[in-house]
Amino acid sequence: MFWGSLSDYYGRKNPILLATALYTVSSFASIYVTSIEQLWMIRFLQAFGGCAGVVVGRAAVNDLFVNEQRTKVFSLLVIISGIAPVIAPTIGNLLLKQWHWHGVFNTMAVLGACTILLTWVFLPKTKPALIAGEGKAKGLSVKEMLKGYVRVMKVWPFMVYTIIGCMAYGGLMVYVSNAPFLIMEKGGMTGDTFALIFAVNSLGLMLGTYLINFFLKYMTLKKLVRYTLLVQLLISALLVTTSLVSTSVIPLLVLVFLNLIPIGLLLPATTSLGLAYFKEDSGAASALMGFLQLLFTGILSAVVSFL
């Protein structure tokens, strides 16, 4: 929430550089902790800096691209997000075996430094949106931040698409966190088989994002979201029914794969449609979108754990 408002007042580039520097320093500092409590504190700072890349990055895309081109770039971001959970555990495991846990944090720090360099060289400077606007304060304060979020929440279509995106993201995260239980504990499969199934299901997520460009030839993005939700409702009903009657995990895994396709489609589509309503407050809108996604995921995960 902090970085989103900051980027509206001071442009996108400097907040990303500042936040990623905090992430990088925190990653290096994690190596020298002497207690778990110190690690918790430093990891908090690491997360506080690391989240800006997602939030401000979306706002930068909204600044630099329009219409179908913007949707294509958001689709690319979702594909990258789909690949990351597949390769990250494998790389993390290799680092852990080779350099113990210190190697994981060293690698995160190096990646942070590379991100700073790439941002510095390639991300164009954008004019601060709110300073450019008329009648807005030229300095950031808590009061101005709150005003920005109130303005964003008054845009009802944005809130609708954000809620749809929250449900899609929450569904994805619940799958990611419960996949080991479903595949290995319930299905009795090995760790290697789990990795393979997880990779295949990630392809379902990427397939959904890829199909956006194909469907946009025949319908608007708004209609595509509507039809996708209807398809996902049908798949979800089949998932519930199958979970109650099937004695095998295989049909469930097939339906989970099919369910990830509409999720891969909805995430970039709702992001593009929601942020299309903003120019001046796109940083705040992106931040609110990310905050609500994580809040909804937390609530949904708690409900699933209870069930």
Steps between C-alpha positions, in 0.01 A plus 500: 500500500791734577694443178191537279424850629869595496525412131198718417671804655864442402487288183549125462876465464638643825258314733588168332872575534462599867281201587720248318806644674324436835421144384862440393653635823252297707589186304870547577423586865304176542828306478634658820205444735564325832139424596171409333345824635762706313425303183126573535571875523739505205268280293222752567718777356591273209132444421423871547760586235434203273127564456561831320615323184158341455295806595698774325579268209129463422454877521796552264342261247178700530696821427695369202246281315137531393208274400594156358871570533456557875309170532778317311763635740291404805464154345879478475529590868256222593699250290817600687310462828391154386855390422643633828327255740617208281870587478545677838470191728740304279759779495449560874560132575822498297624814678413349836702184429797691359529806728265436792231761579744789462519428128127560460523852645820577308323405178199718587736792565678449166163486319401822679821671386438385141146638519631839616742510207238395242247751637758778497599430137173399333198640687415844357427779743131589516359835599353492853129452432354690795736797479402530133130503593320819589377571850713230665749550780863502390624305802419159639343463843287240673196721435577520126562124486159434657335742257656310212361167620156654556504628140597154377230319699233732360563358152256209519605314177857488635375346825294239310796389285728506805263271694488259203881508485516442878290185467715372212825577685365352825403182317848476349674546836275247674592249227874577536493462881286183500645323195752295708214370719279414202769339284738336749299434818158439347622364166798307639736626228874560533675836523631466144148429370372799695759727334394372157127549568566846645694595186223370270234692694708816471481451124119518540540842663725618217266355237218716636706817464608400149138447391407861579648630175310234303162575661542879468469458122136400550378690808574786736702448817190563714303227322797267527507542879126431519520181292813383684322531834213285370745233382684509831170466689428180306851360564472587871165319526659193339794527744269499802290213363805292408663553840188356666455191278844410358732255675796601281697824501558489121161653395555777753843579356353522149232743621758702697701537177186616313418741785843664475435597136222753584705624797790571262257690280324696776808633680641716214154583361362637831826686569490667159129587524526626858805723452367637169284743702806678645786719395558726798432240770622184325767441767241512778263283292771240439592501870138458611460217250806319636401562863148364450633195313723407793228582756247283316757220466569512875131475584440226243801300623371521857157373391657212304721408797193498728309277255 
